[in-house]
Structure formats: C-alpha cells, structure tokens
C-alpha cells in the first residue's frame, strides 16, 4: 500500500515554538538532541491530509491502495515511514522505520 500527499504548513514553525515553550514550563528541561513530535500535520485539501484516519475522513471516504478500497489499517499490513527536512541547499533524512500490524490479543 502507498498513500502520499504534500503538506508544508507555514504555521508549523509557530506551533513548534509553542510546543517547546510548553515542554520547558515547570522546569522540564529540553536539551539539545531531544526529539519533539508534532503529531499529524495536514494541509488544507484532501491531497494533503496527514494520516489514514484523516485521508479517509474517519472511515467515511475509502481510498484505493494497491487495487483495493481501504479505510483502516488491518492485521498483517506493513507500515513504512520515512521523513526528511529540507531547506535551501540542504536535506536531512531521518531514515526509515517499519512494522507489521498484529492482532490486539
């Protein structure tokens, strides 16, 4: 399966600064090298939705992946994620992580 979209929200910089301030309140120390995560970031349109839950609009709008319609991940699905950050003249990759969805029992 493969789903993709493009999203580059300018607001993420402001949200990141606010998140950093939140993490530092009450003497919680954030140090160089600490990883801060934003959660799912979606853009304004259907082609820039950030996760399967949002892409399918909470299961209402199925998507076609590898020839079949899907709204949720299922047992046995393999999920692979990669990420990078880029700017003028540089690109930093974060590698790949993958896993297989297993039954909840």
SVG drawing of the C-alpha trace seen along z (x, -y; Angstrom):
<svg xmlns="http://www.w3.org/2000/svg" viewBox="-19 -31 42 44">
<polyline fill="none" stroke="black" stroke-width="0.4" points="0.0,0.0 1.1,-3.5 -0.5,-6.8 1.1,-10.2 0.4,-13.9 2.2,-17.2 1.9,-19.5 4.1,-22.3 2.2,-24.4 3.9,-27.6 2.1,-27.5 4.2,-24.5 7.0,-26.9 4.8,-28.8 3.3,-25.5 6.9,-24.1 7.9,-27.2 4.7,-27.0 5.4,-23.3 9.0,-24.0 7.7,-26.6 5.2,-24.2 7.8,-21.5 10.1,-23.9 7.4,-25.1 7.6,-23.8 11.3,-23.2 11.0,-20.4 14.4,-20.6 14.6,-20.2 18.2,-19.5 20.0,-19.5 19.2,-16.3 15.7,-15.8 13.1,-14.9 9.9,-16.9 6.9,-15.5 4.1,-17.5 1.6,-14.7 -0.3,-14.6 0.0,-17.8 -2.5,-18.1 -2.8,-20.7 -6.0,-22.5 -7.1,-20.0 -7.8,-16.3 -4.4,-15.7 -2.5,-17.0 -4.2,-15.0 -1.7,-13.7 -2.8,-10.2 -5.1,-7.4 -7.8,-8.4 -7.9,-11.9 -7.4,-10.8 -10.5,-8.6 -12.3,-11.3 -12.7,-8.9 -13.6,-6.0 -16.3,-7.7 -14.3,-8.1 -12.4,-4.9 -9.1,-5.2 -7.8,-2.9 -4.5,-1.3 -2.9,1.4 -6.1,2.1 -8.4,2.4 -10.6,-0.1 -9.5,-0.7 -10.4,-2.9 -8.4,-1.4 -5.1,0.5 -5.7,4.2 -3.9,7.1 -0.9,8.1 -0.5,4.7 3.1,3.5 3.6,-0.2 6.8,-2.0 7.6,-5.6 10.4,-7.9 10.9,-11.5 13.2,-14.4 13.6,-18.1 14.9,-20.4 15.7,-24.0 17.8,-26.0 20.7,-23.8 20.3,-21.0 18.2,-18.0 18.4,-15.9 16.9,-12.4 15.6,-10.7 15.8,-7.1 13.1,-4.6 11.0,-2.8 8.7,0.1 6.5,2.6 3.6,5.0 0.2,4.6 -0.5,7.5 -3.8,8.6 -4.7,6.9 -4.9,10.1"/>
</svg>
